[in-house]
Each structure stands twice: as structure tokens, then as C-alpha cells.
């Protein structure tokens, strides 16, 4: 399970943080922090890329398949 604390720790292990992950994708500095509190696809994708995981795995509650 990915929660905010785990994401922050994993980013730090990789020499990154929420701001850097956003700026690396040419987003506003707060894009990834916004994605942590509400759906924001660009920020979600930036975090997933920085962590080398699928966005669906990082935010499964936002990307469940419709049935």
C-alpha cells in the first residue's frame, strides 16, 4: 500500500521529493502535493514515473476498472 509517508520516503531514497518530481515533468512545483490530496492526473503520473511504478498501482482507488 502506498501512502503519503511511503511515497515521500521512496522519493527521498531516490534523491527526489514532491517538488522535484513535479518540476522534472515540467509541472508546477505543487503538482505532486496536489495529487496526494485529490485527483490530479499529471501529478499522479509524475509521482509514478519518479518511483518507477504504474500510476494504477500508486493510486489504485482512483484507477479501479469500471465494472
C-alpha positions as CSV (number, residue, x, y, z in Angstrom):
1,X,0.0,0.0,0.0
2,X,1.3,3.4,-1.0
3,X,0.5,6.2,1.5
4,X,1.9,9.7,1.6
5,X,4.7,8.8,4.1
6,X,5.8,5.8,2.0
7,X,5.8,7.9,-1.2
8,X,7.8,10.6,0.5
9,X,10.4,8.1,1.9
10,X,10.8,6.4,-1.5
11,X,11.2,9.7,-3.3
12,X,13.9,10.7,-0.7
13,X,15.7,7.3,-1.3
14,X,15.9,8.2,-4.9
15,X,17.2,11.7,-4.3
16,X,13.9,13.4,-5.0
17,X,10.9,14.9,-3.4
18,X,7.4,16.1,-4.3
19,X,8.6,19.3,-5.8
20,X,11.5,17.8,-7.8
21,X,9.2,15.1,-9.2
22,X,6.8,17.7,-10.5
23,X,9.4,20.0,-11.9
24,X,11.2,17.1,-13.7
25,X,7.9,16.7,-15.7
26,X,7.6,20.5,-16.3
27,X,4.7,20.8,-13.9
28,X,4.1,23.4,-11.3
29,X,6.1,22.9,-8.1
30,X,2.9,21.8,-6.1
31,X,1.5,19.4,-8.7
32,X,2.6,16.2,-6.9
33,X,1.5,17.5,-3.5
34,X,-1.9,18.3,-5.0
35,X,-2.1,14.8,-6.4
36,X,-1.7,13.4,-2.9
37,X,-4.9,15.0,-1.7
38,X,-7.1,15.0,-4.7
39,X,-7.2,13.5,-8.2
40,X,-4.7,15.3,-10.4
41,X,-3.6,13.0,-13.3
42,X,-0.4,14.9,-14.3
43,X,0.9,15.0,-10.7
44,X,0.0,11.3,-10.3
45,X,1.9,10.4,-13.5
46,X,4.9,12.4,-12.3
47,X,5.0,10.6,-9.0
48,X,4.6,7.2,-10.7
49,X,7.4,8.0,-13.1
50,X,9.7,9.2,-10.3
51,X,9.0,6.0,-8.3
52,X,9.1,3.7,-11.4
53,X,5.7,2.2,-10.7
54,X,2.4,2.2,-12.6
55,X,0.1,5.1,-11.7
56,X,-2.7,2.4,-11.2
57,X,-0.5,0.8,-8.5
58,X,0.3,4.1,-6.8
59,X,-3.3,5.3,-6.7
60,X,-5.5,2.1,-7.1
61,X,-8.6,3.8,-5.6
62,X,-8.5,6.3,-8.4
63,X,-7.9,3.9,-11.2
64,X,-10.2,0.9,-10.5
65,X,-11.6,-0.7,-13.5
66,X,-15.3,0.1,-14.1
67,X,-17.5,-3.0,-13.9
